[in-house]
Amino acid sequence: MIKPFKHTEALNVLKEGAKVGELVRVAGRGIYFAYDPGWLATGYNFSPLTMAWDEKPQLARNTSLFEGLHGPFADSLPDGWGMLLMDRYFDSTFGDGTHLTLTALDRLAYMGERSMGAFEYQPKAEKTELTGPLDICQLYEASIEVQEGETPAVLTKLRLAGGSPGGARPKAIVALSADKKHAISAFDALPEGYAHWIVKFRALYEPIETGGIELAYAEMARAAGVTMAESDLLDVQMPGGEVERFFATKRFDRDGERKIHMMTVSALMYADYRALSSIDYPNLLKLTQVLTRSSVEVEKMARLMIFNALSHNHDDHAKNFAFLCHNPEKKGEKETWTLSPAYDLTFANAMGEHTTDFGGRTPGTPTRKRIMEICKEYKYLKAEEYIEQTLAALANWRKVFTRLNVPHKAGEPIFNVLARLHLDFEK
């Protein structure tokens, strides 16, 4: 018997077990958030550029985005893949089409304590917990069934492990042992030697080398001076004997068991990540300067801009840049913000041009001249040095592919495109 569905009208928002505020849906008005008095006395503003720091209930800065959610909480919801798994759950539990009636609060209640970032939401929509060992091979095979639409039901382990990360590609969050040979639920207490990771599966339309290419990009980005999280390839033998290689990256919103507050640029600036040019690189550098007040962090953003430009990463939308908020170390000190490690770096055509543009006369076309103009506003930036370092890192692609056992033939079409792109950057 299909159980009736009841919409969520209010949610408590928690961070590391402490109540930070409440979200309430008011019919005809929208979703209000009010900081908890206890958090106002001891905490900090989750979004200092767009949220008021007082006890009054407040609507989101832009209620037309994120289904009316405030930016920090909109980041708790997944994108395409996680949303698909969530919708399958609601339709199979409450009847076909239920997902069409869901509100943003319904979705946050479903996420509970499984969201990326620091927030947890109560009451949770379901009591199901994911514990114990996980089989990466089984999760991948289940992801194929979901993509092929062969079954309306979704393996519970896949739904819970794969339901929170952003992005369209199938993936799962797990805890991996130090040797990365054993995976367990990320929602248990971490055993000694385990850490939180994201494992990316390949989509049906993607080649078998997809994971290897993304790891090669991560290594070239590091060589170019881009700050990256630890990453690796997981070799998984399938039932038929073939080996799949999945890109895995260590989560930077976790420090052991501690959850770190994270905000994407999309959430910080209410920028629609699905739209071309909702943000541009000159403003990304300004945002980094204003939020972090650090030349080190601005340099990180400049290096990431240059790598995206020279590596043909057109999927550089506003959700693919994020900042981390660090708690004050001593009483009376302010929280600090830093640019997160870069992520989702790979050759991508996206919508045919860079999703984040470069401003100027031809906003979607990066050139050496335009990048030099953007960086000129910051006297400490050494744009020419960063460009040369990035060109050298990308020119080394064959050695990187060889070391990672990725066939050169998988990289040749990519780097033929890059060779043409780099003509403008040659001195």
PyMOL commands that set and color helices and strands:
alter all, ss='L'
color gray80, all
select helices_A, chain A and resi 37-42+66-68+71-74+80-94+98-101+104-111+136-148+156-162+210-223+265-269+281-292+295-310+318-320+368-375+383-395+397-403+408-425
alter helices_A, ss='H'
color red, helices_A
select strands_A, chain A and resi 10-15+18-26+30-35+119-122+133-134+171-176+183-184+195-200+231-237+243-250+254-255+258-259+261-264+322-326+336-339
alter strands_A, ss='S'
color yellow, strands_A
deselect
rebuild
show_as cartoon
